Amino acid sequence: MPTPQYATDYDERVVSAAREVFAQQGFAAPVSEIAELAGVGVASIYRRYPNKRELAEHVRIAATSRVIAEAESAVAAEAEPWSAFERFLRGCLRAHAGIGVVLPPYEDAEDVSEELRGLRRRMIELIEQLVTAARRAGQLRADLGSADVFLLFKHLNPPLATDEERRAELRERYLELLLPGLRGDGAPLPGSAPDWDEVYRMCVPGDS
């Protein structure tokens, strides 16, 4: 699955800056902050992205594409299931991964682009492949679902008013605490594992 083909280096700079600003300040951050970080004018951003929600959609596309790339790389590089799964987690959570950026829920399911829908399907397929292989090998706890993994990214990457290098350092710190629990034979996890439809409904009300 190819990564999005942004029209110019300009688009890449703006999307990267938006990801960073949203990660630090949340979706309420002013576009002027994004423009300053990207080194462009506010008016030029609005000419390319008519509103902030459209810009946020491009951030989502870039982040989902990154998850796909990390999963494909892990599957190709590691023959051992746990090694592939761990490599995937670390890759998604390292610096500038763009995972877990805090963005608002969609107001309407029709706002989700077809591009993002296709990327989402590919992402789910790859995460399920990694999780299923590690569970079958007895290396990953049996009560962990593939959608759990996606929500773990959200919990490990909250919005913090600091730079990306420090956020990445903290993500790695807490991932080290988490990994033994993912492999362990401890007490069953409380509650039921979410499925992908439930996770999607949390982000896109009214869609299935």
Protein Blocks (a to p, Z undefined) as FASTA:
>chain_A
ZZdddfblklmmmmmmmmmmmmmnojmlcfklmmmmnopafklmmmmmmbfklmmmmmmm
mmmmmmmmmmmmmmmmpmblklmmmmmmmmmmmghklpoiacdddfbfklpcfklmmmmm
mmmmmmmmmmmmmmmnopacfkbcfklmmmmmmmmmccddddfklmmmmmmmmmmmmmmm
mmmccdcdehjdddfklmmmmmmghiZZ
